[in-house]
Amino acid sequence: MSQTEDPHTLTALIVEDDMLMADKAEAMLIELGYQRVLRADDINGAIKTIDGQSFDVVLLDASLRGAPSYKVAAHLRMTGIPFIVATGHDFKRLPNEFAFGILLQKPYGASDLVRALQAALSHTAG
């Protein structure tokens, strides 16, 4: 189930404060062929990491340490990096800044993540 079509190193950032959820997401991304998977667990760390690296996609938890992560979403939109917003909450209650990402309902499995990745990457390609 590996993505071998793309010759460059696939790189993802997971922005998640729940270590178990981040571990699960990292394992799924590696299984899907991502060679570099970095992590951040708070808003400032995420923005610093985004500014210092190049990413194919970012998986962003809608809430980090009890605060909405819309600042990260706005930064991703500004930089043009495709992103997926993962949340266990009702999508309608999310701030507007998240509307530019692909929404992914928690808990999610590998097939859900694959669909979200395809949507995020095709959204920026077209």
C-alpha positions in Angstrom: 0.0 0.0 0.0 2.9 2.2 -0.7 3.0 5.4 -2.8 5.8 4.7 -5.3 4.7 7.0 -8.1 6.5 10.1 -6.7 10.3 10.0 -6.9 11.0 12.7 -4.3 11.0 12.1 -0.6 7.4 12.4 0.7 7.4 14.5 3.8 4.6 15.1 6.3 4.1 17.0 9.5 1.8 15.7 12.2 0.5 18.5 14.5 -1.1 16.6 17.3 -0.9 16.8 21.1 -2.2 13.3 21.8 0.9 11.0 21.6 -1.1 7.9 20.9 -2.9 9.5 18.0 0.3 10.9 16.7 2.0 7.5 16.9 -0.9 6.0 15.0 -0.9 8.7 12.3 2.8 8.4 11.9 2.6 4.6 11.4 -0.1 5.1 8.8 1.8 7.7 6.9 5.0 5.6 6.9 2.9 2.6 5.6 1.6 4.9 2.8 5.2 5.7 1.7 6.1 8.9 3.6 9.8 8.7 4.3 10.0 11.8 6.6 7.3 12.3 9.2 7.9 15.1 11.6 5.9 16.1 14.6 4.8 19.2 16.6 2.5 19.2 19.6 1.7 22.9 20.0 0.9 26.0 18.0 4.3 27.7 18.2 6.2 24.5 17.6 4.1 23.8 14.5 4.6 27.2 13.0 8.4 27.1 13.6 8.6 23.6 12.1 6.5 24.7 9.0 8.8 27.7 8.5 12.0 25.6 8.7 11.0 22.7 6.4 9.3 21.7 3.2 6.2 19.5 3.5 4.0 17.7 1.1 1.1 17.7 3.6 0.3 18.6 7.2 -2.1 16.6 9.4 -3.4 19.2 11.9 -5.4 18.5 15.0 -8.1 21.2 15.3 -7.4 21.6 19.0 -4.0 21.7 20.6 -3.7 21.7 24.4 -7.3 22.9 24.6 -6.9 25.8 22.2 -8.1 25.9 18.6 -5.2 25.5 16.1 -6.6 28.0 13.6 -3.4 30.1 13.7 -1.6 27.0 12.3 -4.3 26.6 9.6 -4.1 30.2 8.6 -0.3 29.9 8.4 -0.6 26.8 6.2 -3.0 28.6 3.9 -0.6 31.5 3.6 2.3 29.2 2.8 0.3 27.1 0.4 1.0 23.8 2.1 -1.9 21.4 1.8 -3.4 20.3 5.1 -5.9 18.0 6.7 -7.8 19.1 9.8 -8.5 16.2 12.1 -11.2 16.6 14.8 -13.6 14.7 16.9 -16.0 17.7 17.0 -18.7 18.7 14.7 -17.2 20.2 11.5 -19.8 23.0 11.5 -18.4 24.3 14.8 -14.9 24.8 13.5 -13.5 28.3 12.9 -13.5 29.5 9.2 -9.7 29.2 9.0 -10.1 25.4 8.9 -12.3 25.6 5.8 -9.2 25.6 3.5 -8.1 22.2 4.8 -9.6 18.8 4.1 -11.7 17.7 7.1 -11.0 14.3 8.7 -13.3 13.0 11.5 -11.6 11.4 14.5 -11.2 8.6 15.1 -10.0 7.7 11.6 -8.5 4.6 10.0 -6.0 4.2 7.2 -8.7 4.3 4.5 -10.0 7.6 5.9 -6.5 9.0 5.9 -5.9 7.9 2.3 -9.0 9.6 1.1 -8.1 12.8 3.0 -4.6 12.8 1.6 -5.8 12.3 -1.9 -8.3 15.2 -1.5 -5.7 17.5 0.1 -3.0 16.8 -2.6 -5.4 17.0 -5.5 -7.0 20.2 -4.1 -3.6 22.0 -4.3 -2.6 20.4 -7.7 -5.7 21.7 -9.5 
